């Protein structure tokens, strides 16, 4: 299969490396200088250093060139660029199935990716879906075993694409719960910031476990209210992704939390990371949706107070851990 991977960050590059073993891959970056760098060195020094790009991977900064002969568009740009990418696909006039790996809510509208596709692409077929789950780009690039969920309302499409993308090292499971898979992938980044803060302060493993468990409750409550299914939040795209992002030091969102605990400013942290940490931008949207739907989101509220209201990391987490006694469920 010929796959156009739209977005040459760490995740897009890792997928290009993994999928190129079985498929013809074109990796698109919007930055022409970045494309030259990738073509010259065959390494993504900016986002995924240390992993070579085989000559079988075509690299371009020309959008139409990436799509021209492709059988599938795999969109892995940050959520902030997702709508523009969908619009560019539509404007190209090329009718192509789409799968996206973006995680988050659009900040201006609090919409999930599938809602953006439905809003922008009324003329598109229903051959689209979301790919999510516990997956660090470095480990995918190394070829270490990874399991993901591909969700689509079109079960024939998800079965076909899962069969094409599935391998012994990149295992693909299917689901019809698009909302649940997208919601789990978005909110876990916010909880990961909270666990990073707790660990950075030194509150220990017990507090981390409590935050992960109660964070799963926040994901589930909001996800169910948005139309997701309970079993999704108990699976790869729910608790699986949450555990990985909250405990693994390859997580950018966890790193944000760890550095906030040291007293670094958010601006300095993001400059130091050099990558997008989606939880920073998603937190406000999650809290807005929770308030709109009347759903209590205390961990998200604490993260927002630290990120956007100047509350100290220690103060916010201590308030969170000292909330009033209540029944667990």
C-alpha positions in Angstrom: 0.0 0.0 0.0 1.1 3.6 -0.7 0.8 5.7 2.4 1.3 9.5 2.7 2.3 10.3 6.2 1.4 14.0 6.8 3.6 15.4 9.5 7.3 14.7 10.0 7.6 15.1 13.8 8.7 12.3 16.0 5.5 10.2 15.7 5.2 10.6 11.9 8.9 9.7 11.5 8.6 6.6 13.7 5.5 5.4 11.8 7.4 6.0 8.5 10.3 3.9 9.7 8.0 1.1 10.9 5.5 1.0 8.1 8.2 1.3 5.4 9.1 -2.3 6.0 5.8 -3.3 4.3 4.5 -0.3 2.4 5.6 2.5 0.1 5.9 5.6 2.3 6.0 9.3 1.4 6.8 11.5 4.5 5.5 15.1 4.2 6.8 18.1 6.1 5.5 21.6 5.6 9.0 23.0 6.1 11.0 22.9 2.9 14.3 23.3 4.8 13.3 20.4 7.0 12.6 18.3 3.9 16.1 19.2 2.5 17.6 18.2 5.9 15.8 14.9 5.9 16.7 14.1 2.4 20.4 15.0 2.9 21.1 13.3 6.2 18.3 10.6 6.2 17.9 11.3 9.9 15.3 13.5 11.6 17.7 15.4 13.8 15.1 17.9 15.0 12.5 15.4 16.3 13.8 11.8 16.3 17.6 11.7 16.2 19.3 8.4 16.1 17.0 6.6 13.7 17.9 6.4 10.0 15.3 6.8 7.2 15.8 4.2 4.5 16.0 5.3 0.9 12.6 3.6 0.4 11.0 6.5 2.2 10.3 9.4 -0.1 10.4 12.8 1.6 8.7 16.0 0.3 7.4 19.4 1.4 5.0 19.5 -1.6 1.6 18.5 -0.3 0.0 17.5 -3.6 3.1 15.4 -4.3 2.6 13.4 -1.1 -1.0 12.7 -1.9 -0.9 12.1 -5.6 -0.4 8.4 -5.8 -1.3 7.5 -2.2 -3.9 5.0 -1.1 -4.1 6.4 2.4 -3.4 9.7 4.2 -2.0 9.1 7.7 -2.3 12.5 9.5 0.1 13.0 12.4 0.4 16.8 12.7 -0.3 18.4 16.1 -4.0 19.0 16.8 -3.5 22.8 16.2 -2.7 22.0 12.6 -5.3 19.3 12.0 -8.1 21.4 10.6 -5.8 23.1 8.1 -4.4 19.7 7.0 -8.0 18.3 6.4 -8.8 21.5 4.4 -5.7 21.0 2.3 -6.7 17.4 1.5 -10.1 18.5 0.5 -8.7 21.4 -1.6 -6.4 19.0 -3.4 -9.5 17.3 -5.0 -8.0 13.9 -4.2 -10.5 11.5 -2.7 -8.4 9.6 -0.2 -9.1 7.6 2.9 -7.7 9.2 6.1 -6.4 8.0 9.5 -5.2 10.4 12.1 -2.9 10.0 15.1 -3.5 13.5 16.5 -4.4 13.6 20.2 -6.3 16.5 21.8 -9.2 18.9 21.5 -9.1 21.9 19.1 -8.5 24.8 21.5 -10.7 27.3 19.8 -13.8 25.0 19.5 -13.1 22.1 22.0 -13.9 19.8 19.1 -12.4 16.3 18.7 -10.6 15.5 15.4 -13.6 13.5 14.0 -15.9 16.4 14.5 -13.5 18.6 12.6 -13.5 16.1 9.7 -17.3 16.0 9.7 -17.5 19.8 9.8 -14.9 20.4 7.1 -15.5 17.4 4.9 -19.1 16.9 4.3 -18.3 15.6 0.8 -15.8 13.1 2.1 -16.6 9.4 2.3 -16.8 7.7 5.7 -13.4 6.0 5.0 -11.6 7.6 8.0 -10.6 6.6 11.5 -8.3 7.4 14.4 -5.2 5.5 15.5 -4.3 5.8 19.2 -2.8 3.9 22.1 0.3 3.5 24.3 3.2 4.3 21.9 6.4 6.2 22.4 7.9 7.2 19.0 11.4 6.1 20.0 10.3 2.6 20.7 8.2 2.3 17.5 11.3 3.5 15.5 13.4 0.8 17.3 10.9 -1.8 16.3 9.9 -2.7 19.8 6.5 -4.3 20.2 3.6 -1.8 20.3 -0.2 -2.3 20.3 -2.6 0.4 19.0 -6.3 0.8 18.4 -7.8 1.9 15.1 -11.3 3.2 15.6 -13.8 4.0 12.8 -17.5 4.0 12.4 -17.0 2.1 9.2 -16.1 -1.4 10.4 -15.2 -2.6 6.9 -12.7 0.3 6.6 -11.1 -0.3 10.0 -10.8 -4.1 9.4 -9.2 -3.5 6.1 -6.7 -0.9 7.3 -5.9 -2.8 10.5 -5.0 -5.8 8.3 -2.8 -3.7 6.1 -1.0 -1.9 9.0 -0.8 -4.8 11.4 2.6 -6.5 12.0 4.3 -8.5 14.7 5.8 -5.3 16.1 3.0 -2.9 15.4 -0.2 -4.7 16.5 -3.5 -3.0 15.4 -6.8 -3.7 17.2 -10.1 -2.4 15.9 -12.9 -0.5 17.5 -16.0 1.4 16.4 -15.8 3.8 19.4 -14.2 6.9 17.7 -15.2 9.2 20.5 -13.8 7.0 23.3 -10.5 6.5 21.6 -10.1 10.2 20.8 -11.1 11.3 24.3 -8.8 8.8 26.0 -5.9 10.0 23.9 -6.5 13.6 24.6 -7.2 13.7 28.4 -4.4 11.3 29.4 -1.9 14.0 28.4 -3.4 16.3 31.1 -3.2 13.6 33.8 0.4 12.9 32.7 1.3 16.5 33.6 -0.2 16.0 37.0 1.7 12.8 37.7 4.9 14.4 36.5 4.4 17.3 38.9 3.7 14.9 41.8 6.8 12.8 41.0 8.9 15.9 40.6 7.9 17.2 44.0 8.7 13.8 45.5 5.3 12.7 46.6 6.1 9.1 45.8 4.6 6.1 44.0 1.5 6.0 46.2 0.4 9.5 45.1 1.3 8.7 41.5 -1.0 5.6 41.6 -3.8 7.7 43.1 -3.5 10.4 40.5 -3.5 7.8 37.6 -6.5 6.0 39.1 -8.5 9.2 39.8 -7.4 10.5 36.4 -8.9 7.5 34.7 -12.2 8.4 36.5 -12.0 11.9 34.9 -11.3 10.5 31.5 -14.2 8.0 31.8 -16.7 10.5 33.2 -16.1 13.0 30.4 -15.7 10.3 27.8 -19.0 8.7 28.6 -20.7 12.1 28.6 -19.4 12.8 25.1 -20.7 9.4 23.9 -17.7 7.0 24.4 -18.0 3.4 25.6 -16.8 2.2 29.0 -14.8 -0.7 27.6 -12.7 1.7 25.5 -11.4 3.4 28.7 -10.3 0.1 30.1 -8.4 -0.7 26.9 -5.3 0.4 25.0 -6.6 3.9 24.1 -7.7 4.5 27.7 -5.9 3.1 30.7 -3.0 1.7 28.5 -2.1 5.1 27.1 -2.7 6.7 30.5 -0.3 4.4 32.3 2.5 4.8 29.7 2.3 8.5 29.5 2.1 9.0 33.2 5.0 6.8 34.1 7.4 6.7 31.2 10.1 9.3 31.0 9.9 9.5 27.2 6.5 11.3 27.7 6.8 15.0 26.9 3.7 15.8 29.0 5.3 14.0 32.0 8.5 16.0 31.4 6.4 19.2 31.5 5.1 18.2 34.9 8.6 17.2 36.2 10.0 20.6 35.2 7.1 22.6 36.6 7.8 20.9 39.9 11.3 22.3 39.8 9.9 25.8 39.4 10.7 26.3 35.7 8.4 28.6 33.8 6.1 27.1 31.2 7.7 29.2 28.4 11.2 27.9 29.3 9.9 24.4 29.5 8.4 24.4 26.1 11.5 26.0 24.6 13.6 23.3 26.2 11.5 20.5 25.0 11.4 21.7 21.4 8.4 19.5 20.8 4.6 19.9 21.2 3.3 18.7 24.6 -0.4 18.4 23.7 -1.6 18.4 27.3 -0.6 22.0 27.8 -3.1 23.1 25.2 -5.7 20.4 25.9 -6.1 21.1 29.6 -8.2 24.3 29.1 -10.5 22.6 26.5 -11.0 19.6 28.8 -11.9 21.8 31.7 -14.3 23.9 29.6 -16.1 20.7 28.4 -16.3 19.4 32.0 -17.8 22.7 33.2 -20.2 22.7 30.3 -21.4 19.2 31.0 -21.4 19.6 34.8 -18.6 17.0 35.3 -16.2 17.4 38.2 -12.6 17.4 36.9 -10.4 18.2 39.9 -7.1 17.0 38.5 -7.6 18.9 35.3 -8.6 21.9 37.3 -5.3 21.7 39.3 -3.2 21.4 36.1 -5.0 24.4 34.6 -4.4 26.4 37.7 -0.6 25.7 37.5 -0.3 26.2 33.7 -2.5 29.3 33.3 -3.2 30.9 36.7 0.2 31.1 38.3 -0.6 28.7 41.2 2.5 26.9 42.4 2.9 23.2 41.5 3.2 22.1 45.1 0.3 24.2 46.3 -2.0 22.9 43.6 -1.2 19.2 44.1 -1.4 19.5 47.9 -4.8 21.0 47.6 -5.8 18.2 45.2 -4.5 15.4 47.5 -6.2 17.0 50.6 -9.7 17.3 49.1 -12.6 16.2 51.3 -13.3 12.6 52.1 -15.8 10.9 49.8 -16.9 7.6 48.5 -14.6 6.3 45.7 -17.4 5.6 43.2 
